Every structure is written in C-alpha cells, then in structure tokens.
Amino acid sequence: MGIVYRHQKQEPLTIEEMDGNFANLDERVKNLETKPPLAEGIANVAQEGDQLMILGSRGVYSCLVPHTSTDFQQDQGNWALVFEV
C-alpha cells in the first residue's frame, strides 16, 4: 500500500490510512537499514587543461569554476555531473 496524502484525498485520513502510512514508512526505513545504498567510489582523477575531472562509480564530475588554489578548496556547489556511467 502506498502513502495516502490528505491533500489528495481532500478529507481527513482514517486511523487505518494513518497506520498504513506509518507502516509504509517503517518498511522503507527497515529496508534502508538492512540494505543501505552503496557509497560512490572514485575510480580516477584526471586533469584536462585547467579542469579537474573525477570519474566516480556513478559518473564523471567536473568543476564549473577555474581552480585558483593549489589547496583545492572549491565550493561543493560548483561541481556538475558531466555524464552518468
């Protein structure tokens, strides 16, 4: 059973619907606890011109701004997925 939303039903949820929502969420949490998603690994790091390319297990990432520091402290928001593997 999926989650029942009050705004879609346009009336209050019944006790059974609320219990069903909690049961659904509880099952999802249990699944995540027993089978957590795999972390992304780094397969390769390469430089192409002034761009740093990181090949991860889920895609290739490239920084969107020029690197101005040898300490490599770029804002995480400047990274973009180039393509997914």
N, C-alpha and C positions, 0 to 999 in steps of 0.2 A: 504494500500500500504506500502510495506517495504521501507527501506532506499536503495537508489541507490548509489553505490560506483563507482567513476570514474575509479579506478584501475581495477575493474571487467569489466566495460563497455569498457575500453580501448579507450575512446574518451571523449571529454568534455561533461559535463552534460547539458541538455537543461534547460531553465528557469523553465519549468514545473516540471522537475525532482528535481531541487534545491528547488522550492517551496514545492514540495511533501516531501522532506527530512525535511524541517523546520516544516511543518505541522505535520509530524510523531513525531518529537522530542517534539514539543509543546504539543501534545496529551499525550505523555509519562510523561512529567513534570506535566501537569494538573492532571493526574491520581495519581502521587506520592504525589502531594499537597493535594488532597482530600482523598486519602487512603494510608497514609504512612505505611511502613512496621512496624510490631509490634516489639517493643524492646524485647530483650531477658531478661527473668527474672531468678532469682536464686531461685531454689526450695530447695536446700540442699547443705551444705558444710560439708565435712567429711574428716577425716584423716585416711589413710590406710598405716600403717607403717610410713615411712618418707615422704609419698606422700600426698599432699592435693588434694582432688577430689571435683570439683564443678559441681553439677548437675544443668544444666540450662534448660530452656524450649526447647532448640534446641539440647541438647546433654550433654555429660559428658566431662569435661576438666580435665587434669592432667598436672602438671608442669614437664618439662623434665629434670630439674636440681635439685640437692638436695637443700633444704632450709637451708641457712646459717645464716639467720637473723630472729629474733623474730619480727622485724618490717615489714616483708613480702614485701620487695621492689624488687621483681623479674622483670626482663626484660619481657615485654609482648611477645616478640618473642620466649620465652622458653615454651610457652603453646601449647598443642596439643589437638585436638579433639579426644577423646578415642572412642566414638561411638555416632551416632545421634539418637535422640528419634523420 
